[in-house]
């Protein structure tokens, strides 16, 4: 059922087997998985069913590192969470993403991809996706009558993404949760602190407040933080009555390793030398096997290992002409295609290439509490997002590889500011709005905050899930993968409760 917590009385106590904090993709997915079970589940959502400025203001904070999107703009604080404005791009992590890469410090997951694979498949219908198949891009292209790029597979390969409609979890699953007998969603419920025993090893209850409304408590056997990559560590750091540095933070890792995808949009502007090229498989989604798919480009594992790169992907976007004259530019000696025909500027002869790149895990990038306060008097966040010279060099090489391929294929020449000024990030560089790594998963409390089952090392009944537990984030979007982790955690908690 759905409950407006503003109708509760101050001092009210809700009792549950499991309390899930956050009703975005993770919280709703776990609620659906636990629906019709024997467990009494309480899900806490800060907002209601629509955007409300005062609730959204609770996300405000400051950047103390590289500036990027305002913290209150790239997340949504109402039922359904940030799925209310996500783009819907989906691709699962693979074995390479989970591996330890000796050239990348702090790389590797404590679990294997095989442990997540069944949940990735189960996630497809939750996200409104088709058949769980990400390996048949060329075959699907043939079935659709669309061309895949003739890439040199030692440089770049074609891979597939699924496109969610996108599924807005709030509207999509509101009725099912409204009808639930054992899962209750408490709206307008803001967790101020998790209270624990004297040794901070067991959470006893959550202190919850409504804006201009009552304050009440949740008592539960197990608690799950599912509030996103910024708010998960914030709640842990605010929960400091029994643990002065915050719950689960005995090694100072809560909020550390903050990471986000590095985006350059566009990374290249390509003026094409031919008018017969068909990029439709890449530039728009196509319906097949009960869902929508499109193609992207990435580097093969062999090249990534050989050149010691992080992972990256390229998206293609068709646009009109940007330049009034041909671009000889940066690639006249790079593109390997001196015989390319003169460039033209018709609307169908210009394409942009956007790049997303995996960052290097960095313990010096963080989120932490600031001295500024929100409307509850709670300390806000300050965020330090860092990028390094190593990542700049990686981005330079990735863009160079893409430029070389367009030249080798004889498709045209391109302009990329990062190649013109290799020591500078281009003006089109920004972050992906994918907040990850702040409560990372590990097999050791010396190197992570949660264990392989997403349980906080120092606390016997506190779990954290979502993108904050990702040790590495590959090149792909996080939502499909974080929902899979949520389903895995739901199964673990159901088994634990039997």
LINVEN-V163791 format. One record per residue. PSI is psi as a letter, one per 40 degrees, with the letter a starting at -180 (* if undefined). BURIAL is I if it has 9 or more other ideal C-beta (glycine too) atoms within 8 Angstrom, else O. D_LAST is the distance of its C-alpha to the last C-alpha in whole Angstrom. Layout:
BEGIN
PSI/BURIAL/D_LAST ; PSI/BURIAL/D_LAST
END
This chain:
BEGIN
i/I/23 ; h/I/26 ; h/I/27 ; h/O/30 ; e/I/30 ; e/O/33 ; e/O/33 ; i/I/31 ; i/O/33 ; h/O/33 ; e/O/31 ; i/I/28 ; h/I/25 ; h/I/22 ; h/O/18 ; i/I/15 ; d/I/12 ; h/I/13 ; h/I/17 ; h/I/19 ; h/I/22 ; h/I/24 ; f/I/25 ; a/I/26 ; d/I/25 ; d/I/22 ; d/I/21 ; d/I/22 ; d/I/20 ; d/I/17 ; d/I/17 ; d/I/18 ; d/I/15 ; e/I/13 ; i/I/15 ; e/O/15 ; a/O/11 ; e/O/9 ; i/I/10 ; h/I/13 ; h/I/15 ; h/I/18 ; h/I/20 ; h/I/24 ; h/I/27 ; d/I/30 ; a/I/32 ; b/I/33 ; e/O/34 ; i/O/37 ; h/O/38 ; h/I/40 ; d/O/42 ; d/O/41 ; d/I/37 ; d/I/38 ; e/I/40 ; e/I/37 ; e/I/37 ; i/I/41 ; a/I/41 ; i/I/44 ; h/I/44 ; e/O/46 ; b/I/46 ; h/O/47 ; i/O/47 ; a/O/45 ; i/O/44 ; i/O/44 ; d/I/40 ; e/I/40 ; d/O/41 ; e/O/39 ; i/I/36 ; h/I/35 ; g/I/33 ; i/I/32 ; h/I/30 ; e/I/29 ; a/I/30 ; e/I/33 ; e/I/32 ; e/I/34 ; e/O/37 ; i/I/36 ; d/O/38 ; e/I/35 ; h/I/36 ; h/I/33 ; h/I/33 ; i/I/30 ; i/I/31 ; a/O/32 ; d/O/32 ; d/I/35 ; d/I/33 ; e/I/31 ; i/O/33 ; h/O/35 ; h/O/38 ; d/O/41 ; e/O/43 ; h/I/41 ; i/O/39 ; f/I/36 ; i/I/35 ; h/I/32 ; i/I/28 ; e/I/26 ; i/I/24 ; i/O/26 ; d/I/26 ; d/O/25 ; d/O/21 ; d/I/22 ; d/O/24 ; d/O/22 ; d/I/21 ; d/I/24 ; d/O/25 ; d/I/22 ; d/I/24 ; d/I/27 ; d/O/27 ; d/I/25 ; e/I/28 ; f/I/31 ; i/I/32 ; a/I/33 ; i/O/32 ; g/O/30 ; h/O/34 ; e/I/35 ; e/O/38 ; f/O/40 ; d/I/42 ; d/O/46 ; d/O/45 ; d/I/44 ; d/I/47 ; d/O/49 ; d/O/47 ; e/I/48 ; f/O/51 ; i/I/51 ; i/O/52 ; i/I/50 ; h/I/52 ; g/O/54 ; i/I/52 ; h/O/53 ; e/O/50 ; e/O/51 ; d/I/51 ; i/I/48 ; i/I/46 ; h/I/45 ; i/I/41 ; i/I/40 ; i/I/38 ; i/I/36 ; h/I/37 ; i/I/34 ; d/O/36 ; i/I/35 ; h/I/32 ; h/I/32 ; d/I/28 ; c/I/29 ; d/O/32 ; d/O/30 ; e/I/26 ; d/I/28 ; d/O/28 ; d/I/24 ; d/I/23 ; d/O/25 ; e/O/24 ; i/I/20 ; d/O/19 ; e/I/16 ; h/I/17 ; h/I/20 ; h/I/23 ; h/I/25 ; i/I/29 ; f/I/31 ; h/I/29 ; h/I/30 ; h/I/28 ; d/I/30 ; i/I/28 ; h/I/25 ; i/I/25 ; i/I/24 ; i/O/25 ; d/O/28 ; e/O/27 ; f/I/25 ; e/O/22 ; h/I/20 ; h/I/20 ; d/O/21 ; i/I/22 ; h/I/24 ; h/I/27 ; i/I/28 ; i/I/32 ; i/I/33 ; h/I/37 ; f/O/39 ; a/I/37 ; i/I/34 ; h/I/32 ; i/I/29 ; i/I/25 ; h/I/22 ; h/I/19 ; i/I/16 ; d/O/13 ; i/I/13 ; i/I/17 ; h/I/18 ; h/I/22 ; f/I/23 ; e/I/26 ; i/I/28 ; e/I/30 ; d/I/32 ; d/I/30 ; d/I/27 ; d/I/29 ; d/I/31 ; d/I/29 ; d/I/28 ; d/I/31 ; d/I/32 ; g/I/29 ; e/I/31 ; d/O/32 ; d/I/30 ; h/I/31 ; d/O/34 ; e/I/34 ; i/I/30 ; h/I/27 ; e/I/26 ; f/I/30 ; d/O/31 ; e/O/32 ; f/O/34 ; e/I/32 ; h/I/31 ; e/I/33 ; i/I/35 ; f/I/35 ; h/I/36 ; i/I/37 ; i/I/38 ; i/I/39 ; h/I/43 ; h/I/45 ; h/I/48 ; h/O/49 ; i/I/52 ; d/I/52 ; i/I/55 ; h/I/57 ; h/I/59 ; h/I/62 ; i/I/62 ; e/I/65 ; i/I/64 ; e/O/64 ; e/O/62 ; i/O/59 ; h/O/55 ; e/I/52 ; d/O/51 ; d/I/48 ; d/I/47 ; e/I/48 ; i/O/46 ; i/O/43 ; h/I/44 ; h/O/42 ; i/I/40 ; f/O/37 ; e/O/36 ; a/I/36 ; h/I/39 ; i/I/40 ; i/I/42 ; i/I/44 ; i/I/44 ; i/I/45 ; i/I/44 ; i/I/45 ; i/I/44 ; d/O/42 ; d/O/45 ; d/I/47 ; d/I/45 ; d/O/44 ; d/O/48 ; e/O/49 ; f/O/46 ; i/I/45 ; i/I/42 ; i/I/41 ; i/I/43 ; i/I/43 ; h/I/46 ; i/I/46 ; h/I/49 ; h/I/51 ; h/I/54 ; i/O/56 ; i/O/60 ; i/I/63 ; d/O/62 ; i/I/66 ; e/O/69 ; i/O/70 ; i/I/69 ; h/I/67 ; c/O/68 ; a/I/66 ; d/I/64 ; e/I/63 ; d/O/67 ; e/O/67 ; d/I/63 ; e/I/62 ; e/O/64 ; g/I/65 ; e/O/69 ; e/O/70 ; h/I/68 ; i/O/70 ; i/O/71 ; i/I/68 ; i/I/68 ; f/I/67 ; i/O/66 ; d/O/63 ; e/O/61 ; f/I/62 ; h/I/60 ; i/I/56 ; i/I/54 ; h/I/51 ; i/I/48 ; h/I/46 ; h/I/43 ; i/I/42 ; h/I/39 ; i/I/40 ; h/I/40 ; h/I/37 ; h/I/39 ; e/I/38 ; e/O/41 ; h/I/40 ; i/I/38 ; i/I/37 ; i/I/37 ; h/I/38 ; a/I/42 ; e/O/44 ; i/O/44 ; i/O/42 ; a/I/40 ; e/O/41 ; e/I/38 ; e/O/40 ; i/O/37 ; h/I/38 ; i/I/39 ; i/I/38 ; i/I/41 ; h/I/40 ; h/I/42 ; h/I/42 ; i/I/44 ; i/I/46 ; i/O/48 ; d/O/51 ; d/O/49 ; d/I/47 ; d/I/50 ; d/O/51 ; d/I/48 ; d/I/49 ; d/I/53 ; d/I/52 ; d/I/50 ; d/I/52 ; d/I/55 ; d/I/53 ; d/I/53 ; d/I/56 ; d/I/57 ; d/I/56 ; d/I/57 ; d/I/61 ; d/I/60 ; e/I/59 ; f/I/62 ; e/I/61 ; a/I/62 ; i/I/62 ; i/I/60 ; h/I/60 ; h/I/58 ; d/I/58 ; d/I/56 ; d/I/58 ; d/I/61 ; g/O/60 ; e/O/58 ; e/O/58 ; i/O/56 ; h/O/53 ; i/I/55 ; d/O/55 ; e/I/52 ; h/O/49 ; a/O/46 ; i/I/43 ; e/I/40 ; f/O/38 ; g/I/35 ; h/I/34 ; i/I/32 ; e/I/31 ; e/I/31 ; f/I/27 ; i/I/28 ; h/I/25 ; i/I/26 ; e/O/25 ; h/O/27 ; e/I/27 ; e/O/31 ; e/I/31 ; i/I/28 ; d/I/26 ; i/I/22 ; a/I/21 ; e/O/20 ; e/O/17 ; e/I/19 ; h/I/18 ; h/I/21 ; d/I/22 ; e/I/23 ; h/I/20 ; e/O/17 ; f/I/15 ; h/I/18 ; i/I/18 ; h/I/21 ; i/I/21 ; a/I/24 ; e/I/28 ; e/I/28 ; e/I/26 ; h/I/28 ; d/I/30 ; i/I/33 ; e/I/33 ; a/I/35 ; e/I/38 ; i/I/35 ; i/I/34 ; d/I/31 ; d/I/29 ; d/I/28 ; d/I/26 ; d/I/25 ; d/I/23 ; d/I/22 ; d/I/20 ; d/I/19 ; d/I/17 ; d/I/16 ; d/I/14 ; d/I/13 ; d/I/11 ; d/I/10 ; d/I/9 ; d/I/7 ; d/O/5 ; d/O/6 ; e/I/4 ; */O/0
END
